[in-house]
């Protein structure tokens, strides 16, 4: 440490050139003094101006505070402009003069100010602000904010599509649309539907309804804010005037199931036309369930078989039904009375149905509403019927179909076993793979009779290797809340592609947890499931 | 004490009252049965006493003066020696009651003599139980009596007499009758009370007879503390000039007994600089002066010491440093290190998204400017004053400014201003490092960044004074810049840095802006607010004129805008807490355009009476809110806030105000409902009362989104700096409930940041020193924010979110930091518990309850009080809050 060093530097700085007299206690070693920037400029010179001797009161000693450091004795030559002082400080701190801000009475010290006017006193403490830090620069490419994006792109961020405004008791329609909207295959089929290619055998209103559905699905995808399904509703009323029923000047609440069925029916009509795509019945492939019905009369021993295609399974609810599966099973067996040709009178026939063909999307209706004859009104069954998040319909299938499902089911089990961490050795997995190949081979040979059906599916599914397993995952629930059929509120609960559940309560989509979805099974005044839609779990083969 | 319906009638009624007495004593007995056997009930002893007294009464009626005297003296003897319990009348008095009328009659007949006076004394005592209400016979006979020692008749007698004196005083005042004889009696009574631990009674009596000065000569070292605590706490319930008078007396007494810290606190309450100076000049202990400086610093008072107060230059400089709050940052960081919360927190740490299953915001692939802005504020609030965070500052080793730059530019346009300014908040009170870190932003090419840097300088300097005036030097040259955002940044920065300083340079610089007709309305509003802050509570005429002119010159259409409504607030701040002084200005404001007139009136009134607890004003505001209007009136918002501002002064009024606000919520119009949550927030600032929390939680789901937003922000304000888990949970749930409502989510985020303000080390409460002193700058900051929140959409949710930084004014560490004689932190054990109101209680009651023992530095919650748990040191301030200097106790002996 050197006390009272009188050094005279010449600082060559970009703008000016001054001789500086810096004298004082330097609270650091000389090595620190050699600042990288000032190093080449430091040239000890013989003192040309013996300033101290000539001018009597030109030197004022002040202390300068910079950040946390204090430089206790810095001399100011008040005959020189303040810029000189700044250069002195530059040597001490390394802050370039143009970035120094020195606080004096009445503001900042200007480079060309007059010291006498600034009025520094002996021993005064000055404060300096400034750093040699890099100046902040804006990044060349600023970030993109959600707020700047067009609305379509915002949808991705929100994670679900828009809600639908209630146009006056149209919650039944809104929830139906939201549920169907969650079927991507239906969406793509609609997109392909060419309005110009409208054929003559399709009536005009059906065409309009199809177009309106397509447009509405489009709107839902594009918007973040709720959409008003005005056009769709008008067309729907036109096609099915029963939805236009009014009471006291307001439209009445309708049955969502009816809406669902009618809409699907219309779409199946319009989308199966050759003009729409390659020809197959899209809706049937997506939602159609094929039944093998065996009708048997115990009295006469008559027996007949028939096949039929329905768009939804019915879950009949009676005292004994506590679970969806039980309800479905009951639905498969029914008694009917019809004229028996052999007996010559009407007799009781037992109808025994088995599923012979499964769709990609399995629709299940809980038959909660029925016509009460005594009171002449529609009533609702509030009974709690549990339903699972994943449903296995294997035991509802016909033997034929079961055989077909065996292979894919095995693959699925293996895959799940692997996922669960059961280390199946390479050998066993190899053998099961071989097995499944064999069964598949068998199937393809035995199931050639089903060719028409499988082509229908394959035409729709580009990846024909995907096989149904008979296991279904819940993707949408349409619920009804309320005590009676003509009142209450319909809401759709839809699983999004990101795996999250969203409750579409008209214009208000609300995120929900998966465990809350199974709580919609009824038995109280809370929302209860009316229609469930399951999506097939498929395995690549 | 049971009163007989007619005290002057003898026989029947007297016996009836006796019967009542008996009923009380023997409740199981059938009253009817007892009626017959009244005498039999008495024990032999009592019966003897009764007969004896009856004999005396007869003797008094005797003609012989000597006999009379003997009888009276014996009677007096009986009365005085009787021991009475608290619940029953002493026996002699009871037995003499039937004879009160007789004795009175006898007195009238008597000639003037000593005996007559003696009888008057006894009658005076008897009147204690017999006199009809309003007759004041006890006093009457006392004045006619021998004027002997007043205490000889017992406490109850004196108390009764005091009550009658105050009634009599009122009567004589109205009749303008002389009161000398009364005052003589008062002297005696006060002396008696003060000697017998009944200071509240003495004070009450003196207040009734309006002669508190008498008190000073009667206090002594044993009772002055209780006397003063009663005086100061009663001041809150007194009207008009009386409260000041009472505090004046308290100050005088404190000064008399050299209880300087309390005298100083009282002087600050009175806002009397002369008194403050007097405290400094009267005390010659340097260490105690340092403690005074700490008290002044906490109050945020700008105060210049002169040679008279501290002769030596070097010492004075050191004292001034304490007043200037330069060591606040250091103390705060000591606390933070001790509690181990130095680690910086990210906004994610506060949001805790992992606790929200399923509903967490969907994969944030794209930045949302609104959410980033919210994170900026949360980051600033949470890491306020710690000097480090994880967004804006980076460790010096890291590449210079890489991270901070990137976060800064993750904000959009005006958001960058708030982001740059947040650096000031993070480095709060640390002027040296703060200015160094902000410096780089001054050279930016982005006007918003420069504006933010200017504001940041103001925030860093908030509450800190520096002889070099860095804030003024840096900001002054920017206030006349072209760009409005830069101007606002500089103006608001000046307001924050110099709040309460009454700095004339700032006045000279800012007032011309008000007269500038070209300046936009927002610049004008911020100028008015800043001037109001700098000159808060000063009643400065010149500034008031300037703001009034600015308001008058603006065209009518502009007056309807949200920012026009902040101009009257600037005006109001000038009169904050100054009560009647506002009247002249309020009169002028009546000439304003009708769009703003009523609003201005309400604002001025609420500011002027803020913190006074004036019930009449609260009623006035409630009256304003009761009106219903067809079209949107804006003045009801300020009047709802006015209720809170006035009523926040003391606990009882506060509870009543909360209840009144509940009513407004039910019956009020929409604009009132929007203001109610904000008013609740002010009443319970940083003090989450459960009932208020529940109300706000309910309102946070209100169908009117403005109400919901106000309620959410208010939830943050009542929990500010408490880390309250319940509020944090509520807000977390709200964040998932409102996950797609950008505006509401922004409010939720802000509230979350507030709850964790300074990681729970800070408070926003403007009250300190055991809820006695109100820091005017802190209140001004809060009120400004609340006014801005009256129109959320236009201000906080619009481009002016940095108005949130006005909260800086109210931010203070809620700590107790004990320091030794060299002002170095000293860890001692302290008990911290809920404060108990001990005003007016006899003896040495416990001042805290449910306490825990900690070692300093320690956090104090709202309503907490600390006391030293060791005898080793004595604190230099009776109020253990903030910085307290400890002196070693010379009498201390270590037991071990």
Interface residues (C-beta under 8 A of the other chain):
Chain A: X65 X67 X68 X99 X101 X103 X104 X105 X106 X107 X108 X125 X126 X127 X129 X130 X131 X133 X134 X135 X136 X137 X138 X139 X142 X143 X144 X145 X146 X147 X148 X149 X153 X156 X157 X158 X159 X224 X498 X500 X501 X509 X511 X512 X513 X514
Chain B: X357 X358 X359 X362 X363 X364 X365 X366 X367 X368 X369 X370 X372 X400 X401 X404 X405 X406 X408 X409 X410 X412 X432 X433 X435 X436 X437 X439 X440 X441 X443 X444 X445 X446 X449 X466 X467 X468 X469 X470 X472 X473 X474 X476 X477 X505 X736 X739 X740
